[in-house]
């Protein structure tokens, strides 16, 4: 076995590296080249190249494609740019817009990993004769008694396992993560040592197709005429004001509601059917349980009805919360939290862990308010 847990010498092992043009994927490629692997770099063109050129702080833009090409030339590896615009539009951008119109808060980076990158691109890697596909994600892969396992990255503050919960066992068989044990500072040091032009390039911050984080503007542009005004109401249904579209609001939001009260008001839920934004005090944000759909179990799924002790993350940056997860069958599960959590939003991800191992996750569909009946 070589360092990637694959049979054969590195020189006889082809590895496709998904190169975004950032420092992480560039160093991942560089480390594999140094280890003697037959490395091929691939960069995806996900949206209009011309409009993307020069847009800072986003991945997969035109300037990033150029950076990836320069890194590949410096490393002496083949590099290909694949036009995935139509796939990206259908699987990620359309889903993003429709989810916002449905009152949800989507995570397009997860959808991108789930569809375009870890499905379509993995197929391309196989077509190229690759034994593995490597990415610059800060996660770890290990071999367990029942197959490949996904684990949190060694540097807790950089761990990206939350965004990879939808990875399947079949995909993990081919995926490798060279930076799983590496810190960000070490990655920067490697980039400087290798002389990579991206060594000091800032990390991407925005969703690649949403400049400056203006989600509502993108949704309105993609779905003209679909954004309609409605009422802002309190928990009892009393009308407090009006809004210009539920896409301007997310669960837990406090600023920008435009309603003054004796105490601060927060967005408690969105009702797309009636176009209502429901607001209330902070105490109304607490939830003790939730259900989720499209659940992906990394490894054998528990029997339906069996309660599985675990920890869950409801946001990528939040600490794990003790919980129990119960499979409901047909791709659904219920999660009961040991302590109530605030602002659980439909459309976000709930990811389950056993220590640092990712058990799987799903998309939040409903929550149960602490001490109250189930709420949408």
Secondary structure, DSSP 8 states (H G I E B T S, - for coil): --TTS-SS-GGG-EEEEE--SSHHHHHHHHHHHHTT-EEEEEEEE-S-HHHHTT--S-TT-HHHHHHHHHHHHHHT-EEEEEE-HHHHIIIIIHHHHHHHHTT----HHHHHIIIIIIIIIHHHHHHTT-SEEE---SEEEEEETTEEEEEE-SSGGG--GGGGTT--HHHHHHEE-TTTT--HHHHHHHHHHHT-TTTT-----S-TTSGGG-HHHHHHHHTTTT---EEEE-TT--EEEEES-GGG--TT--TT-----SS--EEEEEETTTTEEEEE-GGGGEEEEEEEEEEEESSS---TT-EEEEEEESSTTS--EEEEEEEEETTEEEEEEEEEEE---TTSEEEEEETTEEEEEEEEEEEEETTS-EE-
